[in-house]
Amino acid sequence: MIYLYIILTLNFLWLSILTFAFFKILFHYKKLTRGAENENLMGVWEKCLEKGNRNEANIKSLTQGLDNLREKSRLHVQKDENGDGMVLSSLHGRGLTRVYAKPVKQFTSQGFDFSQEEQDAVLIAKDAKH
């Protein structure tokens, strides 16, 4: 008789484990198919894959656009990565102000002599992080 109780207890434990696993799987299935009306799990997976492919294409397009913007921004008036740009300086008098722009290539003057202040400005730009 004791063997019967042991077998019944083991069967009860086994059924409890199976019931727990079933409800856990059912919960995950409902979570995966949430928002999908009358659709099976395979259809939901296919939609996820399509969405992932679209996202990948969008990211690739955004990356290319960002690369294009980076390339175009190198031509703006700034201290770019090559050390190219210009130095602006001005002389102020009583009734007159003169503004000079001198080209800079690779952090050196191009055809014009720099004043000490202009040389200092180029060195500061060269050492700047941005």
C-alpha positions in Angstrom: 0.0 0.0 0.0 2.9 2.4 0.8 4.1 1.9 -2.8 0.9 3.1 -4.1 1.1 6.3 -2.1 4.7 6.8 -3.3 3.6 6.3 -6.9 0.7 8.7 -6.5 2.9 11.3 -4.9 5.5 11.0 -7.7 2.7 11.3 -10.3 1.3 14.3 -8.5 4.7 16.0 -8.5 5.3 15.1 -12.1 1.9 16.6 -13.2 2.6 19.7 -11.1 6.0 20.2 -12.9 4.4 19.6 -16.3 1.5 22.0 -15.4 4.0 24.7 -14.3 6.1 24.3 -17.5 2.9 24.4 -19.6 1.7 27.7 -18.1 5.2 29.2 -18.3 5.4 28.3 -22.0 1.8 29.6 -22.6 2.7 32.9 -20.8 5.7 33.3 -23.1 3.7 32.5 -26.2 1.0 35.0 -25.3 3.8 37.6 -24.6 5.3 37.0 -28.0 2.0 37.2 -29.9 0.7 40.2 -27.9 -0.9 42.6 -30.3 -1.1 40.1 -33.1 -4.7 39.3 -33.9 -5.4 35.8 -35.2 -1.8 35.1 -36.0 0.4 32.2 -35.2 3.9 32.3 -33.7 5.5 31.8 -37.1 3.8 34.9 -38.5 4.9 36.9 -35.6 8.5 35.7 -36.1 8.4 36.6 -39.8 7.2 40.1 -38.9 10.0 40.5 -36.4 12.5 39.4 -39.0 11.1 41.8 -41.6 11.2 44.7 -39.1 14.8 43.8 -38.2 15.8 43.9 -41.9 14.0 47.3 -42.3 15.8 48.6 -39.2 19.1 47.4 -40.6 18.5 49.1 -43.9 17.5 52.3 -42.1 20.6 52.2 -40.0 22.8 51.7 -43.0 21.1 54.6 -44.8 21.6 56.9 -41.7 25.2 55.9 -41.4 25.8 56.8 -45.1 24.1 60.1 -44.6 26.2 60.8 -41.5 29.4 60.0 -43.4 28.3 62.3 -46.2 27.7 65.1 -43.6 31.0 64.5 -42.0 32.8 64.7 -45.4 30.9 67.9 -46.3 31.6 69.5 -42.9 35.4 69.1 -43.5 35.0 71.9 -46.1 33.5 74.4 -43.7 35.5 77.3 -42.4 36.9 75.8 -39.3 40.0 74.1 -37.9 39.5 70.8 -39.7 41.5 67.6 -39.2 44.0 68.6 -41.9 44.9 71.9 -40.2 43.4 73.9 -43.1 41.5 77.0 -42.7 42.1 80.7 -42.3 43.3 83.2 -39.7 41.1 86.3 -39.3 42.8 89.4 -37.8 41.8 93.1 -37.7 43.5 96.4 -37.2 41.4 99.2 -35.6 42.2 102.9 -35.9 40.2 106.0 -35.2 38.1 106.0 -38.2 39.1 102.8 -39.9 39.0 99.1 -39.3 40.8 96.6 -41.5 40.1 92.9 -41.5 42.5 90.4 -43.0 42.0 86.7 -43.8 45.1 84.6 -44.3 45.0 81.0 -45.6 46.4 78.2 -43.4 47.3 74.8 -44.8 48.5 72.1 -42.4 48.8 74.6 -39.6 51.3 76.8 -41.6 50.9 80.0 -43.5 50.4 80.0 -47.2 52.1 83.0 -48.9 51.6 85.5 -46.0 53.7 86.2 -43.0 51.9 85.7 -39.7 52.1 88.1 -36.8 53.0 86.7 -33.4 49.3 86.8 -32.4 48.3 85.0 -35.6 51.0 82.3 -35.0 49.7 81.9 -31.4 46.2 81.5 -32.6 47.2 78.8 -35.1 49.1 77.0 -32.3 46.1 77.2 -30.0 43.9 75.8 -32.8 46.4 73.0 -33.4 46.4 71.9 -29.8 42.6 72.2 -29.4 40.7 68.9 -29.2 37.7 70.0 -31.3 
